[in-house]
Amino acid sequence: MKKSVMSSMLQIEKDYRGEWVLIANPIYDKAERIKEGRVLLHSQDRDKIDKVMLNIKEKKIAIRYLGTVDKDLSVIL
């Protein structure tokens, strides 16, 4: 599902809990956290996000996972 309007990060987190989200034109606060942005795509499958990301025209994007990470899982940033 694609959205064309800017949304606050709080609303994005509420709407897409447990999913990967591709955000265009993210606006950051002083602590470099996303305050708002435009959701281009959301999915539980990260591969779908990656495939779309390769073909978008947006210059500024962010990808966020909006779920919890299992404590036994290692994450590389």
mmCIF file of the N, C-alpha and C atoms, coordinates in Angstrom:
data_MODEL
# 
_entry.id   MODEL 
# 
loop_
_atom_site.group_PDB 
_atom_site.id 
_atom_site.type_symbol 
_atom_site.label_atom_id 
_atom_site.label_alt_id 
_atom_site.label_comp_id 
_atom_site.label_asym_id 
_atom_site.label_entity_id 
_atom_site.label_seq_id 
_atom_site.pdbx_PDB_ins_code 
_atom_site.Cartn_x 
_atom_site.Cartn_y 
_atom_site.Cartn_z 
_atom_site.occupancy 
_atom_site.B_iso_or_equiv 
_atom_site.pdbx_formal_charge 
_atom_site.auth_seq_id 
_atom_site.auth_comp_id 
_atom_site.auth_asym_id 
_atom_site.auth_atom_id 
_atom_site.pdbx_PDB_model_num 
ATOM 1   N N  . MET A 1 1  ? 0.846  -1.176  0.000  1.00 0.00 ? 1  MET A N  1 
ATOM 2   C CA . MET A 1 1  ? 0.000  0.000   0.000  1.00 0.00 ? 1  MET A CA 1 
ATOM 3   C C  . MET A 1 1  ? 0.890  1.237   0.000  1.00 0.00 ? 1  MET A C  1 
ATOM 4   N N  . LYS A 1 2  ? 0.568  2.215   -0.811 1.00 0.00 ? 2  LYS A N  1 
ATOM 5   C CA . LYS A 1 2  ? 1.345  3.442   -0.894 1.00 0.00 ? 2  LYS A CA 1 
ATOM 6   C C  . LYS A 1 2  ? 0.544  4.607   -0.338 1.00 0.00 ? 2  LYS A C  1 
ATOM 7   N N  . LYS A 1 3  ? 1.243  5.525   0.278  1.00 0.00 ? 3  LYS A N  1 
ATOM 8   C CA . LYS A 1 3  ? 0.613  6.743   0.780  1.00 0.00 ? 3  LYS A CA 1 
ATOM 9   C C  . LYS A 1 3  ? 1.313  7.924   0.153  1.00 0.00 ? 3  LYS A C  1 
ATOM 10  N N  . SER A 1 4  ? 0.598  9.020   -0.024 1.00 0.00 ? 4  SER A N  1 
ATOM 11  C CA . SER A 1 4  ? 1.207  10.188  -0.649 1.00 0.00 ? 4  SER A CA 1 
ATOM 12  C C  . SER A 1 4  ? 1.237  11.401  0.270  1.00 0.00 ? 4  SER A C  1 
ATOM 13  N N  . VAL A 1 5  ? 0.809  11.250  1.515  1.00 0.00 ? 5  VAL A N  1 
ATOM 14  C CA . VAL A 1 5  ? 0.797  12.382  2.429  1.00 0.00 ? 5  VAL A CA 1 
ATOM 15  C C  . VAL A 1 5  ? 1.846  12.193  3.522  1.00 0.00 ? 5  VAL A C  1 
ATOM 16  N N  . MET A 1 6  ? 2.318  13.320  4.059  1.00 0.00 ? 6  MET A N  1 
ATOM 17  C CA . MET A 1 6  ? 3.264  13.277  5.159  1.00 0.00 ? 6  MET A CA 1 
ATOM 18  C C  . MET A 1 6  ? 2.518  12.830  6.417  1.00 0.00 ? 6  MET A C  1 
ATOM 19  N N  . SER A 1 7  ? 3.176  12.007  7.211  1.00 0.00 ? 7  SER A N  1 
ATOM 20  C CA . SER A 1 7  ? 2.603  11.534  8.464  1.00 0.00 ? 7  SER A CA 1 
ATOM 21  C C  . SER A 1 7  ? 3.639  11.677  9.561  1.00 0.00 ? 7  SER A C  1 
ATOM 22  N N  . SER A 1 8  ? 3.170  11.865  10.778 1.00 0.00 ? 8  SER A N  1 
ATOM 23  C CA . SER A 1 8  ? 4.102  11.900  11.901 1.00 0.00 ? 8  SER A CA 1 
ATOM 24  C C  . SER A 1 8  ? 4.637  10.484  12.134 1.00 0.00 ? 8  SER A C  1 
ATOM 25  N N  . MET A 1 9  ? 5.822  10.397  12.704 1.00 0.00 ? 9  MET A N  1 
ATOM 26  C CA . MET A 1 9  ? 6.397  9.085   12.984 1.00 0.00 ? 9  MET A CA 1 
ATOM 27  C C  . MET A 1 9  ? 5.538  8.331   13.990 1.00 0.00 ? 9  MET A C  1 
ATOM 28  N N  . LEU A 1 10 ? 4.926  9.028   14.912 1.00 0.00 ? 10 LEU A N  1 
ATOM 29  C CA . LEU A 1 10 ? 4.028  8.361   15.860 1.00 0.00 ? 10 LEU A CA 1 
ATOM 30  C C  . LEU A 1 10 ? 2.869  7.685   15.139 1.00 0.00 ? 10 LEU A C  1 
ATOM 31  N N  . GLN A 1 11 ? 2.298  8.363   14.142 1.00 0.00 ? 11 GLN A N  1 
ATOM 32  C CA . GLN A 1 11 ? 1.202  7.778   13.378 1.00 0.00 ? 11 GLN A CA 1 
ATOM 33  C C  . GLN A 1 11 ? 1.693  6.612   12.525 1.00 0.00 ? 11 GLN A C  1 
ATOM 34  N N  . ILE A 1 12 ? 2.870  6.762   11.927 1.00 0.00 ? 12 ILE A N  1 
ATOM 35  C CA . ILE A 1 12 ? 3.447  5.682   11.115 1.00 0.00 ? 12 ILE A CA 1 
ATOM 36  C C  . ILE A 1 12 ? 3.675  4.450   11.988 1.00 0.00 ? 12 ILE A C  1 
ATOM 37  N N  . GLU A 1 13 ? 4.238  4.645   13.180 1.00 0.00 ? 13 GLU A N  1 
ATOM 38  C CA . GLU A 1 13 ? 4.477  3.525   14.089 1.00 0.00 ? 13 GLU A CA 1 
ATOM 39  C C  . GLU A 1 13 ? 3.166  2.851   14.495 1.00 0.00 ? 13 GLU A C  1 
ATOM 40  N N  . LYS A 1 14 ? 2.127  3.627   14.681 1.00 0.00 ? 14 LYS A N  1 
ATOM 41  C CA . LYS A 1 14 ? 0.816  3.079   15.047 1.00 0.00 ? 14 LYS A CA 1 
ATOM 42  C C  . LYS A 1 14 ? 0.201  2.288   13.881 1.00 0.00 ? 14 LYS A C  1 
ATOM 43  N N  . ASP A 1 15 ? 0.283  2.845   12.687 1.00 0.00 ? 15 ASP A N  1 
ATOM 44  C CA . ASP A 1 15 ? -0.362 2.228   11.521 1.00 0.00 ? 15 ASP A CA 1 
ATOM 45  C C  . ASP A 1 15 ? 0.359  0.979   11.014 1.00 0.00 ? 15 ASP A C  1 
ATOM 46  N N  . TYR A 1 16 ? 1.684  0.917   11.185 1.00 0.00 ? 16 TYR A N  1 
ATOM 47  C CA . TYR A 1 16 ? 2.467  -0.156  10.561 1.00 0.00 ? 16 TYR A CA 1 
ATOM 48  C C  . TYR A 1 16 ? 3.280  -0.964  11.559 1.00 0.00 ? 16 TYR A C  1 
ATOM 49  N N  . ARG A 1 17 ? 2.749  -1.132  12.742 1.00 0.00 ? 17 ARG A N  1 
ATOM 50  C CA . ARG A 1 17 ? 3.428  -1.901  13.794 1.00 0.00 ? 17 ARG A CA 1 
ATOM 51  C C  . ARG A 1 17 ? 3.785  -3.302  13.286 1.00 0.00 ? 17 ARG A C  1 
ATOM 52  N N  . GLY A 1 18 ? 5.029  -3.718  13.526 1.00 0.00 ? 18 GLY A N  1 
ATOM 53  C CA . GLY A 1 18 ? 5.467  -5.049  13.127 1.00 0.00 ? 18 GLY A CA 1 
ATOM 54  C C  . GLY A 1 18 ? 5.859  -5.166  11.667 1.00 0.00 ? 18 GLY A C  1 
ATOM 55  N N  . GLU A 1 19 ? 5.981  -4.036  10.966 1.00 0.00 ? 19 GLU A N  1 
ATOM 56  C CA . GLU A 1 19 ? 6.310  -4.065  9.543  1.00 0.00 ? 19 GLU A CA 1 
ATOM 57  C C  . GLU A 1 19 ? 7.555  -3.229  9.248  1.00 0.00 ? 19 GLU A C  1 
ATOM 58  N N  . TRP A 1 20 ? 8.138  -3.497  8.092  1.00 0.00 ? 20 TRP A N  1 
ATOM 59  C CA . TRP A 1 20 ? 9.189  -2.653  7.529  1.00 0.00 ? 20 TRP A CA 1 
ATOM 60  C C  . TRP A 1 20 ? 8.505  -1.516  6.792  1.00 0.00 ? 20 TRP A C  1 
ATOM 61  N N  . VAL A 1 21 ? 9.062  -0.320  6.912  1.00 0.00 ? 21 VAL A N  1 
ATOM 62  C CA . VAL A 1 21 ? 8.466  0.848   6.281  1.00 0.00 ? 21 VAL A CA 1 
ATOM 63  C C  . VAL A 1 21 ? 9.535  1.603   5.501  1.00 0.00 ? 21 VAL A C  1 
ATOM 64  N N  . LEU A 1 22 ? 9.233  1.931   4.258  1.00 0.00 ? 22 LEU A N  1 
ATOM 65  C CA . LEU A 1 22 ? 10.094 2.758   3.411  1.00 0.00 ? 22 LEU A CA 1 
ATOM 66  C C  . LEU A 1 22 ? 9.512  4.168   3.426  1.00 0.00 ? 22 LEU A C  1 
ATOM 67  N N  . ILE A 1 23 ? 10.297 5.111   3.941  1.00 0.00 ? 23 ILE A N  1 
ATOM 68  C CA . ILE A 1 23 ? 9.828  6.475   4.158  1.00 0.00 ? 23 ILE A CA 1 
ATOM 69  C C  . ILE A 1 23 ? 10.590 7.439   3.253  1.00 0.00 ? 23 ILE A C  1 
ATOM 70  N N  . ALA A 1 24 ? 9.860  8.259   2.506  1.00 0.00 ? 24 ALA A N  1 
ATOM 71  C CA . ALA A 1 24 ? 10.471 9.264   1.638  1.00 0.00 ? 24 ALA A CA 1 
ATOM 72  C C  . ALA A 1 24 ? 10.510 10.607  2.350  1.00 0.00 ? 24 ALA A C  1 
ATOM 73  N N  . ASN A 1 25 ? 11.539 11.380  2.040  1.00 0.00 ? 25 ASN A N  1 
ATOM 74  C CA . ASN A 1 25 ? 11.698 12.733  2.567  1.00 0.00 ? 25 ASN A CA 1 
ATOM 75  C C  . ASN A 1 25 ? 11.517 12.814  4.082  1.00 0.00 ? 25 ASN A C  1 
ATOM 76  N N  . PRO A 1 26 ? 12.246 11.964  4.819  1.00 0.00 ? 26 PRO A N  1 
ATOM 77  C CA . PRO A 1 26 ? 12.104 12.010  6.272  1.00 0.00 ? 26 PRO A CA 1 
ATOM 78  C C  . PRO A 1 26 ? 12.590 13.339  6.832  1.00 0.00 ? 26 PRO A C  1 
ATOM 79  N N  . ILE A 1 27 ? 11.887 13.833  7.822  1.00 0.00 ? 27 ILE A N  1 
ATOM 80  C CA . ILE A 1 27 ? 12.281 15.037  8.541  1.00 0.00 ? 27 ILE A CA 1 
ATOM 81  C C  . ILE A 1 27 ? 12.727 14.596  9.925  1.00 0.00 ? 27 ILE A C  1 
ATOM 82  N N  . TYR A 1 28 ? 13.942 15.035  10.310 1.00 0.00 ? 28 TYR A N  1 
ATOM 83  C CA . TYR A 1 28 ? 14.551 14.582  11.555 1.00 0.00 ? 28 TYR A CA 1 
ATOM 84  C C  . TYR A 1 28 ? 14.504 15.671  12.619 1.00 0.00 ? 28 TYR A C  1 
ATOM 85  N N  . ASP A 1 29 ? 14.503 15.232  13.886 1.00 0.00 ? 29 ASP A N  1 
ATOM 86  C CA . ASP A 1 29 ? 14.622 16.177  14.987 1.00 0.00 ? 29 ASP A CA 1 
ATOM 87  C C  . ASP A 1 29 ? 16.107 16.383  15.312 1.00 0.00 ? 29 ASP A C  1 
ATOM 88  N N  . LYS A 1 30 ? 16.398 17.143  16.337 1.00 0.00 ? 30 LYS A N  1 
ATOM 89  C CA . LYS A 1 30 ? 17.788 17.435  16.703 1.00 0.00 ? 30 LYS A CA 1 
ATOM 90  C C  . LYS A 1 30 ? 18.567 16.191  17.109 1.00 0.00 ? 30 LYS A C  1 
ATOM 91  N N  . ALA A 1 31 ? 17.876 15.167  17.577 1.00 0.00 ? 31 ALA A N  1 
ATOM 92  C CA . ALA A 1 31 ? 18.519 13.912  17.984 1.00 0.00 ? 31 ALA A CA 1 
ATOM 93  C C  . ALA A 1 31 ? 18.612 12.920  16.821 1.00 0.00 ? 31 ALA A C  1 
ATOM 94  N N  . GLU A 1 32 ? 18.311 13.379  15.599 1.00 0.00 ? 32 GLU A N  1 
ATOM 95  C CA . GLU A 1 32 ? 18.365 12.560  14.389 1.00 0.00 ? 32 GLU A CA 1 
ATOM 96  C C  . GLU A 1 32 ? 17.335 11.428  14.373 1.00 0.00 ? 32 GLU A C  1 
ATOM 97  N N  . ARG A 1 33 ? 16.226 11.617  15.082 1.00 0.00 ? 33 ARG A N  1 
ATOM 98  C CA . ARG A 1 33 ? 15.110 10.678  15.011 1.00 0.00 ? 33 ARG A CA 1 
ATOM 99  C C  . ARG A 1 33 ? 14.112 11.213  13.993 1.00 0.00 ? 33 ARG A C  1 
ATOM 100 N N  . ILE A 1 34 ? 13.469 10.321  13.270 1.00 0.00 ? 34 ILE A N  1 
ATOM 101 C CA . ILE A 1 34 ? 12.489 10.755  12.275 1.00 0.00 ? 34 ILE A CA 1 
ATOM 102 C C  . ILE A 1 34 ? 11.265 11.318  12.985 1.00 0.00 ? 34 ILE A C  1 
ATOM 103 N N  . LYS A 1 35 ? 10.900 12.548  12.617 1.00 0.00 ? 35 LYS A N  1 
ATOM 104 C CA . LYS A 1 35 ? 9.685  13.187  13.140 1.00 0.00 ? 35 LYS A CA 1 
ATOM 105 C C  . LYS A 1 35 ? 8.498  12.901  12.238 1.00 0.00 ? 35 LYS A C  1 
ATOM 106 N N  . GLU A 1 36 ? 8.737  12.968  10.930 1.00 0.00 ? 36 GLU A N  1 
ATOM 107 C CA . GLU A 1 36 ? 7.664  12.716  9.966  1.00 0.00 ? 36 GLU A CA 1 
ATOM 108 C C  . GLU A 1 36 ? 8.250  12.352  8.615  1.00 0.00 ? 36 GLU A C  1 
ATOM 109 N N  . GLY A 1 37 ? 7.389  11.834  7.759  1.00 0.00 ? 37 GLY A N  1 
ATOM 110 C CA . GLY A 1 37 ? 7.806  11.452  6.420  1.00 0.00 ? 37 GLY A CA 1 
ATOM 111 C C  . GLY A 1 37 ? 6.619  10.927  5.640  1.00 0.00 ? 37 GLY A C  1 
ATOM 112 N N  . ARG A 1 38 ? 6.880  10.540  4.411  1.00 0.00 ? 38 ARG A N  1 
ATOM 113 C CA . ARG A 1 38 ? 5.833  10.022  3.520  1.00 0.00 ? 38 ARG A CA 1 
ATOM 114 C C  . ARG A 1 38 ? 6.089  8.541   3.296  1.00 0.00 ? 38 ARG A C  1 
ATOM 115 N N  . VAL A 1 39 ? 5.153  7.703   3.687  1.00 0.00 ? 39 VAL A N  1 
ATOM 116 C CA . VAL A 1 39 ? 5.308  6.260   3.541  1.00 0.00 ? 39 VAL A CA 1 
ATOM 117 C C  . VAL A 1 39 ? 5.125  5.888   2.072  1.00 0.00 ? 39 VAL A C  1 
ATOM 118 N N  . LEU A 1 40 ? 6.174  5.304   1.498  1.00 0.00 ? 40 LEU A N  1 
ATOM 119 C CA . LEU A 1 40 ? 6.093  4.830   0.118  1.00 0.00 ? 40 LEU A CA 1 
ATOM 120 C C  . LEU A 1 40 ? 5.605  3.390   0.064  1.00 0.00 ? 40 LEU A C  1 
ATOM 121 N N  . LEU A 1 41 ? 6.045  2.593   1.038  1.00 0.00 ? 41 LEU A N  1 
ATOM 122 C CA . LEU A 1 41 ? 5.714  1.167   1.031  1.00 0.00 ? 41 LEU A CA 1 
ATOM 123 C C  . LEU A 1 41 ? 5.873  0.618   2.431  1.00 0.00 ? 41 LEU A C  1 
ATOM 124 N N  . HIS A 1 42 ? 5.060  -0.349  2.775  1.00 0.00 ? 42 HIS A N  1 
ATOM 125 C CA . HIS A 1 42 ? 5.214  -1.062  4.034  1.00 0.00 ? 42 HIS A CA 1 
ATOM 126 C C  . HIS A 1 42 ? 4.962  -2.541  3.780  1.00 0.00 ? 42 HIS A C  1 
ATOM 127 N N  . SER A 1 43 ? 5.682  -3.387  4.504  1.00 0.00 ? 43 SER A N  1 
ATOM 128 C CA . SER A 1 43 ? 5.561  -4.825  4.304  1.00 0.00 ? 43 SER A CA 1 
ATOM 129 C C  . SER A 1 43 ? 6.182  -5.557  5.478  1.00 0.00 ? 43 SER A C  1 
ATOM 130 N N  . GLN A 1 44 ? 5.728  -6.758  5.725  1.00 0.00 ? 44 GLN A N  1 
ATOM 131 C CA . GLN A 1 44 ? 6.377  -7.609  6.711  1.00 0.00 ? 44 GLN A CA 1 
ATOM 132 C C  . GLN A 1 44 ? 7.609  -8.268  6.102  1.00 0.00 ? 44 GLN A C  1 
ATOM 133 N N  . ASP A 1 45 ? 7.744  -8.186  4.808  1.00 0.00 ? 45 ASP A N  1 
ATOM 134 C CA . ASP A 1 45 ? 8.860  -8.803  4.082  1.00 0.00 ? 45 ASP A CA 1 
ATOM 135 C C  . ASP A 1 45 ? 9.879  -7.739  3.675  1.00 0.00 ? 45 ASP A C  1 
ATOM 136 N N  . ARG A 1 46 ? 11.054 -7.754  4.269  1.00 0.00 ? 46 ARG A N  1 
ATOM 137 C CA . ARG A 1 46 ? 12.095 -6.761  3.984  1.00 0.00 ? 46 ARG A CA 1 
ATOM 138 C C  . ARG A 1 46 ? 12.535 -6.823  2.521  1.00 0.00 ? 46 ARG A C  1 
ATOM 139 N N  . ASP A 1 47 ? 12.519 -8.003  1.922  1.00 0.00 ? 47 ASP A N  1 
ATOM 140 C CA . ASP A 1 47 ? 12.923 -8.127  0.517  1.00 0.00 ? 47 ASP A CA 1 
ATOM 141 C C  . ASP A 1 47 ? 12.064 -7.267  -0.408 1.00 0.00 ? 47 ASP A C  1 
ATOM 142 N N  . LYS A 1 48 ? 10.776 -7.165  -0.128 1.00 0.00 ? 48 LYS A N  1 
ATOM 143 C CA . LYS A 1 48 ? 9.892  -6.321  -0.937 1.00 0.00 ? 48 LYS A CA 1 
ATOM 144 C C  . LYS A 1 48 ? 10.307 -4.865  -0.851 1.00 0.00 ? 48 LYS A C  1 
ATOM 145 N N  . ILE A 1 49 ? 10.667 -4.434  0.352  1.00 0.00 ? 49 ILE A N  1 
ATOM 146 C CA . ILE A 1 49 ? 11.117 -3.059  0.557  1.00 0.00 ? 49 ILE A CA 1 
ATOM 147 C C  . ILE A 1 49 ? 12.394 -2.811  -0.236 1.00 0.00 ? 49 ILE A C  1 
ATOM 148 N N  . ASP A 1 50 ? 13.340 -3.747  -0.151 1.00 0.00 ? 50 ASP A N  1 
ATOM 149 C CA . ASP A 1 50 ? 14.620 -3.599  -0.844 1.00 0.00 ? 50 ASP A CA 1 
ATOM 150 C C  . ASP A 1 50 ? 14.447 -3.518  -2.363 1.00 0.00 ? 50 ASP A C  1 
ATOM 151 N N  . LYS A 1 51 ? 13.571 -4.331  -2.920 1.00 0.00 ? 51 LYS A N  1 
ATOM 152 C CA . LYS A 1 51 ? 13.341 -4.322  -4.372 1.00 0.00 ? 51 LYS A CA 1 
ATOM 153 C C  . LYS A 1 51 ? 12.773 -2.985  -4.840 1.00 0.00 ? 51 LYS A C  1 
ATOM 154 N N  . VAL A 1 52 ? 11.814 -2.453  -4.107 1.00 0.00 ? 52 VAL A N  1 
ATOM 155 C CA . VAL A 1 52 ? 11.219 -1.168  -4.472 1.00 0.00 ? 52 VAL A CA 1 
ATOM 156 C C  . VAL A 1 52 ? 12.240 -0.049  -4.299 1.00 0.00 ? 52 VAL A C  1 
ATOM 157 N N  . MET A 1 53 ? 13.024 -0.122  -3.244 1.00 0.00 ? 53 MET A N  1 
ATOM 158 C CA . MET A 1 53 ? 13.995 0.926   -2.944 1.00 0.00 ? 53 MET A CA 1 
ATOM 159 C C  . MET A 1 53 ? 14.983 1.131   -4.095 1.00 0.00 ? 53 MET A C  1 
ATOM 160 N N  . LEU A 1 54 ? 15.317 0.079   -4.810 1.00 0.00 ? 54 LEU A N  1 
ATOM 161 C CA . LEU A 1 54 ? 16.267 0.177   -5.919 1.00 0.00 ? 54 LEU A CA 1 
ATOM 162 C C  . LEU A 1 54 ? 15.739 0.994   -7.092 1.00 0.00 ? 54 LEU A C  1 
ATOM 163 N N  . ASN A 1 55 ? 14.433 1.148   -7.185 1.00 0.00 ? 55 ASN A N  1 
ATOM 164 C CA . ASN A 1 55 ? 13.827 1.806   -8.346 1.00 0.00 ? 55 ASN A CA 1 
ATOM 165 C C  . ASN A 1 55 ? 13.115 3.118   -8.045 1.00 0.00 ? 55 ASN A C  1 
ATOM 166 N N  . ILE A 1 56 ? 13.236 3.634   -6.847 1.00 0.00 ? 56 ILE A N  1 
ATOM 167 C CA . ILE A 1 56 ? 12.521 4.874   -6.549 1.00 0.00 ? 56 ILE A CA 1 
ATOM 168 C C  . ILE A 1 56 ? 13.351 6.082   -6.944 1.00 0.00 ? 56 ILE A C  1 
ATOM 169 N N  . LYS A 1 57 ? 12.686 7.171   -7.153 1.00 0.00 ? 57 LYS A N  1 
ATOM 170 C CA . LYS A 1 57 ? 13.340 8.403   -7.592 1.00 0.00 ? 57 LYS A CA 1 
ATOM 171 C C  . LYS A 1 57 ? 13.641 9.359   -6.443 1.00 0.00 ? 57 LYS A C  1 
ATOM 172 N N  . GLU A 1 58 ? 13.096 9.091   -5.267 1.00 0.00 ? 58 GLU A N  1 
ATOM 173 C CA . GLU A 1 58 ? 13.292 9.968   -4.121 1.00 0.00 ? 58 GLU A CA 1 
ATOM 174 C C  . GLU A 1 58 ? 14.772 10.046  -3.759 1.00 0.00 ? 58 GLU A C  1 
ATOM 175 N N  . LYS A 1 59 ? 15.248 11.239  -3.416 1.00 0.00 ? 59 LYS A N  1 
ATOM 176 C CA . LYS A 1 59 ? 16.650 11.419  -3.062 1.00 0.00 ? 59 LYS A CA 1 
ATOM 177 C C  . LYS A 1 59 ? 16.913 11.087  -1.597 1.00 0.00 ? 59 LYS A C  1 
ATOM 178 N N  . LYS A 1 60 ? 15.935 11.335  -0.739 1.00 0.00 ? 60 LYS A N  1 
ATOM 179 C CA . LYS A 1 60 ? 16.098 11.057  0.685  1.00 0.00 ? 60 LYS A CA 1 
ATOM 180 C C  . LYS A 1 60 ? 15.072 10.015  1.110  1.00 0.00 ? 60 LYS A C  1 
ATOM 181 N N  . ILE A 1 61 ? 15.582 8.904   1.649  1.00 0.00 ? 61 ILE A N  1 
ATOM 182 C CA . ILE A 1 61 ? 14.698 7.846   2.124  1.00 0.00 ? 61 ILE A CA 1 
ATOM 183 C C  . ILE A 1 61 ? 15.235 7.296   3.444  1.00 0.00 ? 61 ILE A C  1 
ATOM 184 N N  . ALA A 1 62 ? 14.363 6.605   4.153  1.00 0.00 ? 62 ALA A N  1 
ATOM 185 C CA . ALA A 1 62 ? 14.732 5.905   5.372  1.00 0.00 ? 62 ALA A CA 1 
ATOM 186 C C  . ALA A 1 62 ? 13.948 4.599   5.405  1.00 0.00 ? 62 ALA A C  1 
ATOM 187 N N  . ILE A 1 63 ? 14.554 3.594   6.007  1.00 0.00 ? 63 ILE A N  1 
ATOM 188 C CA . ILE A 1 63 ? 13.878 2.320   6.208  1.00 0.00 ? 63 ILE A CA 1 
ATOM 189 C C  . ILE A 1 63 ? 13.863 2.064   7.709  1.00 0.00 ? 63 ILE A C  1 
ATOM 190 N N  . ARG A 1 64 ? 12.712 1.693   8.215  1.00 0.00 ? 64 ARG A N  1 
ATOM 191 C CA . ARG A 1 64 ? 12.587 1.399   9.641  1.00 0.00 ? 64 ARG A CA 1 
ATOM 192 C C  . ARG A 1 64 ? 11.793 0.115   9.823  1.00 0.00 ? 64 ARG A C  1 
ATOM 193 N N  . TYR A 1 65 ? 12.203 -0.660  10.825 1.00 0.00 ? 65 TYR A N  1 
ATOM 194 C CA . TYR A 1 65 ? 11.409 -1.812  11.252 1.00 0.00 ? 65 TYR A CA 1 
ATOM 195 C C  . TYR A 1 65 ? 10.651 -1.376  12.488 1.00 0.00 ? 65 TYR A C  1 
ATOM 196 N N  . LEU A 1 66 ? 9.343  -1.539  12.470 1.00 0.00 ? 66 LEU A N  1 
ATOM 197 C CA . LEU A 1 66 ? 8.494  -1.025  13.531 1.00 0.00 ? 66 LEU A CA 1 
ATOM 198 C C  . LEU A 1 66 ? 7.926  -2.142  14.406 1.00 0.00 ? 66 LEU A C  1 
ATOM 199 N N  . GLY A 1 67 ? 8.767  -3.101  14.687 1.00 0.00 ? 67 GLY A N  1 
ATOM 200 C CA . GLY A 1 67 ? 8.368  -4.192  15.572 1.00 0.00 ? 67 GLY A CA 1 
ATOM 201 C C  . GLY A 1 67 ? 9.409  -4.385  16.644 1.00 0.00 ? 67 GLY A C  1 
ATOM 202 N N  . THR A 1 68 ? 9.230  -5.418  17.406 1.00 0.00 ? 68 THR A N  1 
ATOM 203 C CA . THR A 1 68 ? 10.210 -5.732  18.434 1.00 0.00 ? 68 THR A CA 1 
ATOM 204 C C  . THR A 1 68 ? 11.183 -6.771  17.900 1.00 0.00 ? 68 THR A C  1 
ATOM 205 N N  . VAL A 1 69 ? 12.417 -6.665  18.351 1.00 0.00 ? 69 VAL A N  1 
ATOM 206 C CA . VAL A 1 69 ? 13.459 -7.605  17.934 1.00 0.00 ? 69 VAL A CA 1 
ATOM 207 C C  . VAL A 1 69 ? 13.658 -8.598  19.066 1.00 0.00 ? 69 VAL A C  1 
ATOM 208 N N  . ASP A 1 70 ? 13.642 -9.875  18.729 1.00 0.00 ? 70 ASP A N  1 
ATOM 209 C CA . ASP A 1 70 ? 13.854 -10.929 19.714 1.00 0.00 ? 70 ASP A CA 1 
ATOM 210 C C  . ASP A 1 70 ? 15.178 -10.712 20.427 1.00 0.00 ? 70 ASP A C  1 
ATOM 211 N N  . LYS A 1 71 ? 15.198 -10.836 21.738 1.00 0.00 ? 71 LYS A N  1 
ATOM 212 C CA . LYS A 1 71 ? 16.410 -10.559 22.511 1.00 0.00 ? 71 LYS A CA 1 
ATOM 213 C C  . LYS A 1 71 ? 17.559 -11.492 22.163 1.00 0.00 ? 71 LYS A C  1 
ATOM 214 N N  . ASP A 1 72 ? 17.268 -12.631 21.554 1.00 0.00 ? 72 ASP A N  1 
ATOM 215 C CA . ASP A 1 72 ? 18.317 -13.569 21.160 1.00 0.00 ? 72 ASP A CA 1 
ATOM 216 C C  . ASP A 1 72 ? 18.849 -13.305 19.757 1.00 0.00 ? 72 ASP A C  1 
ATOM 217 N N  . LEU A 1 73 ? 18.338 -12.286 19.094 1.00 0.00 ? 73 LEU A N  1 
ATOM 218 C CA . LEU A 1 73 ? 18.722 -11.960 17.731 1.00 0.00 ? 73 LEU A CA 1 
ATOM 219 C C  . LEU A 1 73 ? 19.789 -10.884 17.727 1.00 0.00 ? 73 LEU A C  1 
ATOM 220 N N  . SER A 1 74 ? 20.796 -11.057 16.909 1.00 0.00 ? 74 SER A N  1 
ATOM 221 C CA . SER A 1 74 ? 21.833 -10.029 16.734 1.00 0.00 ? 74 SER A CA 1 
ATOM 222 C C  . SER A 1 74 ? 21.463 -9.160  15.549 1.00 0.00 ? 74 SER A C  1 
ATOM 223 N N  . VAL A 1 75 ? 21.671 -7.861  15.685 1.00 0.00 ? 75 VAL A N  1 
ATOM 224 C CA . VAL A 1 75 ? 21.355 -6.918  14.625 1.00 0.00 ? 75 VAL A CA 1 
ATOM 225 C C  . VAL A 1 75 ? 22.619 -6.148  14.247 1.00 0.00 ? 75 VAL A C  1 
ATOM 226 N N  . ILE A 1 76 ? 22.892 -6.084  12.949 1.00 0.00 ? 76 ILE A N  1 
ATOM 227 C CA . ILE A 1 76 ? 24.033 -5.315  12.447 1.00 0.00 ? 76 ILE A CA 1 
ATOM 228 C C  . ILE A 1 76 ? 23.491 -4.082  11.757 1.00 0.00 ? 76 ILE A C  1 
ATOM 229 N N  . LEU A 1 77 ? 23.968 -2.931  12.154 1.00 0.00 ? 77 LEU A N  1 
ATOM 230 C CA . LEU A 1 77 ? 23.509 -1.682  11.552 1.00 0.00 ? 77 LEU A CA 1 
ATOM 231 C C  . LEU A 1 77 ? 24.535 -1.138  10.586 1.00 0.00 ? 77 LEU A C  1 
# 
